[in-house]
């Protein structure tokens, strides 16, 4: 199983980025997908999630600015980030989770750095 994130970059406040996470080795359409982030000294936190049925939810801090979406034909989940703020600076991680008998399958990508600074 591989989750490969891309799209992280240095961007000025107010700018936009689109993160991508390409999955392989899983039945992508069956998995709930999420984007998490972790800033130095902070715990990893959920940013946005999209269920296998494409229901979405967002952290309050990004509601209205970020949009999560998925393309099951491309085995890819996206995070469109608009109106970026310095406090959005973090390593962003892709997550895939699916309930299975006796527990769950839970996979993480390696992370991509997003830095918001002037």
Beta strands, then each sheet from edge to edge (+ up, - down):
strand 1: 2-6
strand 2: 10-11
strand 3: 17-24
strand 4: 32-38
strand 5: 45-50
strand 6: 56-58
strand 7: 66-71
strand 8: 76-81
strand 9: 90-100
strand 10: 103-108
strand 11: 112-116
sheet 1: 1+ 3- 8+ 7-
sheet 2: 2+ 11+ 9- 4+ 5- 6+
sheet 3: 2+ 11+ 9- 10+
end
